């Protein structure tokens, strides 16, 4: 079962769920808000690559959220 944490960044509540470890030493996460979900690969250095996004449960082409770097930085300290 994936591990998850709920964070509040810039007034947005985000559920961060660790999905899997990546072969390059990074990790795959789902970051979910009330309406949107982002599946993101995070490298060991903290760089991010959005894999898939959803809005209201439907696949969508969403831009990178302004809070993404803050969430990754906060998770690195946990």
N, C-alpha and C positions, 0 to 999 in steps of 0.2 A: 504494500500500500504506500503511495507517495506521501512524503512529508509536506505539510503546508503551514504557512504562517499568514496572519493578516496584519498588514501594515497600513498606516495612514500617511500618505505623502501628498503635500500640497493640497490638503483638504479632500483627497480622493482615497477611499478605502479600497485596498488592493489585496486580493488573496494570492499569495505566491505559493505554487506547488512544484516541488522538485519531481520531475518526470523520470529522468534517467541520466546516468553518467555518459559522457561522450568519449570516444576512443582517443581524442587528442588531450584528454585531461579536463575538459570543460564539463558543462552540465546543461541539460535541457529543462526549461521551466515553463509552466503556464502561469501567466499573470492575468487575473480576472477582476474586472470592476463590475458594477451593477449591470452594465449592458454589453461590455466588450471583453474579449479574451484574446490574449496574445501568446502564441507558442514561440519561445525564444531560446536560441542556443547562446550560451555565455561561455566565452573562452576562459582559460586560466588567468589571462591578463585583464579580464573584465570587459572585453569588447563584446558586442552583441550582434546577433543576426536574427531578424524576425523570420520565422519559418512559415507560420500560418496565422491568420487573424479571423475573428468572428465578431459579429454584432447581432445581438438578440438571437443567438444560437445558429445563425446562418453565416456561411463563409462570406467574408467581406475583404475588400482591399483597403485596409486602414493604414494611415500614416503612423510613424513611430510616435508613441505618446511622450509628452514632455517630461513625464515622471520616470521614464525607463531607467536612465542612468542613476537616479537617486535610489530606486529600488535595488538595483544591482549593487550599488555601494553599500547600502544598508545590509543586504544579505551577506556581503563579504565580511561584515563585522560580527555576524551571529555565530 
